[in-house]
Amino acid sequence: MAYRRAARPLARGRELPRLLAFQLADRPCVIYSALDLSHGLLGTPAYNLRGYEPAGTLDILRNLILYAALPTMEKARETAGSGARGE
């Protein structure tokens, strides 16, 4: 995972993005990232932007969309197997 220069101190050597999932009725309904995801989709350089490099942004969003498309039973199996904590 590559971070833009301004985000590197916030990342503190993390290899995975820090995403928070807010749940409603035991289902994630909102995904939050403290670092910018929207500007990474544009792929343009920006001064002092705290976010991910464009390739990393695409990877994060692609994985979120693929996860959302999984059937419910498959999601439960993935979550149980990974030991996900919501970070």
Beta strands, then each sheet from edge to edge (+ up, - down):
strand 1: 19-24
strand 2: 27-33
sheet 1: 1+ 2-
end
